[in-house]
Amino acid sequence: MQCPRCQQKVALHINQCPNCKRMLKPLIMRQHIALSTQQRQGLRQNIVTLLVALLFLIGIVVTFHVALKQVSGLIWPIIGLMIAVVGFYLVRLLRDWISGQVLVQIDQLQALQEVRRRGGRRFYGDFRAIGSQQLQQTSLRTCN
């Protein structure tokens, strides 16, 4: 962050500029804010998709158990693992949707990388605390 008076770079956690002694507004590094309507709708769509996948897997288990009694013993742990993974993601999405909040974290962008491919171009940002993240074109417009 920069001091608005003397334009010197100041660490995010400092409340007073060391050069001109101006008091700075402290940044809240993490905060919970309410989900937007679009975020709620996206969570609902993902929840429905995972529920359909979970019901499909359970249908496969019932079909194997009823129709094919002599199925290899190796398939049951694989199907159980698939159900556990889908269930884990489903519980996470449900928890986020029910809480109605999202965690927002402020971080410093250290590097921006553009990768060009046939399907278009993608942007990756390397942040100090949260690491590398893929960025969307709309988020890049708001940063400028």
C-alpha positions, 0 to 999 in steps of 0.5 A: 500500500502507498501513503496518500500524502508522501507516496512511500510504500508502506506495509499493509499491517502498519497504521502510520506512515514512517516517513510523514507520520500520517495515520493510515486506515488499517486494512482488514485482511480477512472478512466475511461478507454476504454472498451475492445473488449470483454466488448463491445461484452458482452454489445451488447449481453445483449442489444440484449437479453433485446431488444428481451425481451422488444419486447416479452412483447410488443407483449404480451400487444398487444395480450392481448389488441386485443384478450382479451378485458375483461382482469383483470385490475390487469394485466396491472400494472404488465406488465407495471412494467415489461416493465419499469424494462426491459427498465431501464436496457436497457437504462443503457446498451445502455448508457455504450455501447455508451460511450465506457468507464468503471469506474475502482476503486481501493480498498483494499481487506479485506477478501477473502471467498471460498464457495464450492457447488455442481456446483463448488466453488465460491469466494467472496471478501470483499472490504473496499469501494465497499463492497462484490463482487463475484470474478472469478477464472481468477481475482484471478490468476492475483492478486497473 
